[in-house]
Amino acid sequence: MTRINNAAATGFAWVASSYSGGNNNCVEVAHGAIPSALPVRDSKAPAGPAVVMGGAAWAAFVDGVKAGDVA
């Protein structure tokens, strides 16, 4: 994973999780912003920072959340 600074984190088209319920307490991703990677940030901190994950890391994160291993 790579961390991107606040200025870079504001230049993407962020999408909130469909499970967020609109309470601004979720993960946001920027699909297609970086080839072969996925920027991810906390919706409560829209100015960043963000982390950039490769596809395998993102899949492992999602699987961990679904299994209850990540809170």
GROMACS elastic network, one bead per residue, 0.5 to 0.9 nm:
[ bonds ]
;  ai    aj funct       b0    kb
    1    51     6  0.64091   500
    1    52     6  0.55119   500
    1    53     6  0.50104   500
    1    54     6  0.72380   500
    1    57     6  0.79201   500
    2    50     6  0.84584   500
    2    51     6  0.54641   500
    2    52     6  0.50616   500
    2    53     6  0.69285   500
    3    39     6  0.88647   500
    3    49     6  0.70048   500
    3    50     6  0.58207   500
    3    52     6  0.61596   500
    4     7     6  0.82188   500
    4     8     6  0.62357   500
    4     9     6  0.64535   500
    4    39     6  0.84561   500
    4    48     6  0.79086   500
    4    49     6  0.59721   500
    4    50     6  0.54674   500
    4    51     6  0.60035   500
    4    52     6  0.72170   500
    5     8     6  0.55819   500
    5     9     6  0.62366   500
    5    47     6  0.88974   500
    5    48     6  0.66807   500
    5    49     6  0.51977   500
    5    50     6  0.69667   500
    5    51     6  0.89108   500
    6     9     6  0.50554   500
    6    10     6  0.65751   500
    6    46     6  0.87858   500
    6    47     6  0.54559   500
    6    50     6  0.75225   500
    7    10     6  0.56421   500
    7    11     6  0.71852   500
    7    47     6  0.73103   500
    7    48     6  0.76937   500
    7    49     6  0.83487   500
    8    11     6  0.56032   500
    8    12     6  0.78066   500
    8    47     6  0.88160   500
    8    48     6  0.81249   500
    8    49     6  0.83025   500
    8    50     6  0.85880   500
    9    12     6  0.65159   500
    9    39     6  0.81131   500
    9    40     6  0.89947   500
    9    41     6  0.81416   500
    9    46     6  0.78622   500
    9    47     6  0.62445   500
    9    48     6  0.52181   500
    9    49     6  0.60897   500
    9    50     6  0.59584   500
    9    51     6  0.88853   500
   10    13     6  0.83163   500
   10    14     6  0.86719   500
   10    46     6  0.71871   500
   10    47     6  0.56053   500
   10    48     6  0.69496   500
   10    49     6  0.88860   500
   11    14     6  0.89414   500
   11    33     6  0.89327   500
   12    30     6  0.60728   500
   12    31     6  0.87464   500
   12    33     6  0.62343   500
   12    39     6  0.87310   500
   13    29     6  0.82739   500
   13    30     6  0.56090   500
   13    31     6  0.77829   500
   13    32     6  0.89427   500
   13    33     6  0.76008   500
   14    28     6  0.59363   500
   14    29     6  0.54372   500
   14    31     6  0.76789   500
   14    39     6  0.88631   500
   14    40     6  0.86322   500
   14    41     6  0.87535   500
   14    46     6  0.89638   500
   15    18     6  0.87342   500
   15    27     6  0.85590   500
   15    28     6  0.52505   500
   15    29     6  0.54205   500
   15    30     6  0.62008   500
   15    31     6  0.79575   500
   16    19     6  0.83193   500
   16    20     6  0.69953   500
   16    22     6  0.87262   500
   16    24     6  0.85786   500
   16    26     6  0.68042   500
   16    27     6  0.61194   500
   16    29     6  0.66401   500
   16    43     6  0.73021   500
   17    20     6  0.53856   500
   17    21     6  0.85257   500
   17    26     6  0.63867   500
   17    27     6  0.59518   500
   17    28     6  0.60288   500
   17    29     6  0.78783   500
   18    21     6  0.72430   500
   18    22     6  0.87133   500
   19    22     6  0.83834   500
   19    26     6  0.79070   500
   20    23     6  0.64755   500
   20    24     6  0.69841   500
   20    25     6  0.63725   500
   20    26     6  0.52796   500
   20    27     6  0.78603   500
   21    24     6  0.79255   500
   21    25     6  0.83202   500
   21    26     6  0.86204   500
   22    25     6  0.77192   500
   22    26     6  0.86346   500
   23    26     6  0.79172   500
   24    27     6  0.88692   500
   24    42     6  0.88291   500
   24    43     6  0.57207   500
   24    44     6  0.60201   500
   25    42     6  0.75625   500
   25    43     6  0.60412   500
   25    44     6  0.62507   500
   26    41     6  0.86823   500
   26    42     6  0.61964   500
   26    43     6  0.54719   500
   26    44     6  0.76142   500
   27    40     6  0.67981   500
   27    41     6  0.58484   500
   27    43     6  0.57233   500
   27    44     6  0.87961   500
   28    39     6  0.83632   500
   28    40     6  0.56996   500
   28    41     6  0.53494   500
   28    42     6  0.61850   500
   28    43     6  0.58672   500
   28    46     6  0.88849   500
   29    38     6  0.67062   500
   29    39     6  0.56635   500
   29    41     6  0.65531   500
   29    42     6  0.89908   500
   30    33     6  0.57340   500
   30    34     6  0.83223   500
   30    38     6  0.63464   500
   30    39     6  0.55106   500
   30    40     6  0.67655   500
   30    41     6  0.88337   500
   31    34     6  0.77479   500
   31    37     6  0.83399   500
   31    38     6  0.61414   500
   31    39     6  0.74984   500
   32    35     6  0.62645   500
   32    36     6  0.81483   500
   32    37     6  0.78650   500
   32    38     6  0.73555   500
   33    37     6  0.79833   500
   33    38     6  0.72994   500
   33    39     6  0.74129   500
   34    37     6  0.54920   500
   34    38     6  0.65950   500
   34    39     6  0.75090   500
   34    52     6  0.85773   500
   35    38     6  0.80630   500
   36    53     6  0.87756   500
   36    54     6  0.62748   500
   36    55     6  0.67880   500
   37    52     6  0.62729   500
   37    53     6  0.54588   500
   37    55     6  0.60852   500
   37    58     6  0.87291   500
   38    51     6  0.81675   500
   38    52     6  0.53600   500
   38    53     6  0.51765   500
   38    54     6  0.62049   500
   38    55     6  0.71004   500
   38    58     6  0.74831   500
   39    50     6  0.62808   500
   39    51     6  0.55649   500
   39    53     6  0.63493   500
   39    54     6  0.88943   500
   40    49     6  0.89649   500
   40    50     6  0.54607   500
   40    51     6  0.53757   500
   40    52     6  0.61638   500
   40    53     6  0.75341   500
   41    44     6  0.85962   500
   41    45     6  0.73350   500
   41    46     6  0.73866   500
   41    48     6  0.64828   500
   41    49     6  0.67770   500
   41    51     6  0.65512   500
   41    52     6  0.89044   500
   42    45     6  0.54601   500
   42    46     6  0.69118   500
   42    48     6  0.75975   500
   42    49     6  0.83819   500
   42    50     6  0.75721   500
   43    46     6  0.55797   500
   43    48     6  0.88826   500
   44    47     6  0.89536   500
   45    48     6  0.55476   500
   45    49     6  0.75074   500
   46    49     6  0.80680   500
   46    50     6  0.89972   500
   47    50     6  0.86283   500
   48    51     6  0.88450   500
   53    56     6  0.79420   500
   53    57     6  0.57432   500
   53    58     6  0.58896   500
   54    57     6  0.53858   500
   54    58     6  0.62608   500
   54    59     6  0.87276   500
   55    58     6  0.51656   500
   55    59     6  0.61799   500
   55    60     6  0.86588   500
   56    59     6  0.51131   500
   56    60     6  0.61799   500
   56    61     6  0.86086   500
   57    60     6  0.51044   500
   57    61     6  0.61536   500
   57    62     6  0.86877   500
   58    61     6  0.50311   500
   58    62     6  0.61953   500
   58    63     6  0.85485   500
   59    62     6  0.51650   500
   59    63     6  0.60819   500
   59    64     6  0.85190   500
   60    63     6  0.50696   500
   60    64     6  0.60647   500
   60    65     6  0.86534   500
   61    64     6  0.50648   500
   61    65     6  0.62649   500
   61    66     6  0.86814   500
   61    70     6  0.76814   500
   62    65     6  0.51282   500
   62    66     6  0.62086   500
   62    67     6  0.86175   500
   62    70     6  0.87610   500
   63    66     6  0.51117   500
   63    67     6  0.61578   500
   63    68     6  0.86444   500
   63    69     6  0.85445   500
   64    67     6  0.50795   500
   64    68     6  0.61614   500
   64    70     6  0.55475   500
   64    71     6  0.89612   500
   65    68     6  0.50912   500
   65    69     6  0.57798   500
   65    71     6  0.68450   500
   66    69     6  0.76181   500
   66    70     6  0.81366   500
   67    70     6  0.78129   500
   68    71     6  0.68295   500
